[in-house]
């Protein structure tokens, strides 16, 4: 019975380590990682993206009908970017999808930067295209003392 509980407990520990950032707290962290201006995208673009993909929640996991998952604060897909339980899936960020749930955001930012290097940049994210692209995003970082 104890062996059956181990996977359940590990899921609980993983989710308990999740962090939901405030808008300005996330803006400061992303700025420290050098995302402001990265590939022509402002810090406000990244903050807007994080809000509309995960609500600033590092532990967010969305399960798709095909068995893939979208992971972490930027909802990075296991179809192409990280390793999950799906055998032979592409792992372009060379990390496990669970690494993208870490509240320190290092692995998440590394992977997001790789995605932003794609020809479509942040347009790789549907949420960014629909909610952030071409809009005045000043409010996303306004008052954050950056």
Secondary structure as UniProt FT lines:
FT   HELIX           2..16
FT   HELIX           23..32
FT   TURN            33..34
FT   TURN            36..37
FT   HELIX           38..40
FT   HELIX           43..54
FT   TURN            55..56
FT   TURN            58..59
FT   STRAND          61..63
FT   TURN            65..66
FT   STRAND          69..71
FT   TURN            72..75
FT   STRAND          76..77
FT   TURN            78..81
FT   TURN            87..88
FT   TURN            92..93
FT   HELIX           97..101
FT   TURN            103..104
FT   HELIX           106..116
FT   TURN            119..120
FT   HELIX           121..124
FT   HELIX           126..131
FT   TURN            132..134
FT   HELIX           138..140
FT   TURN            141..143
//
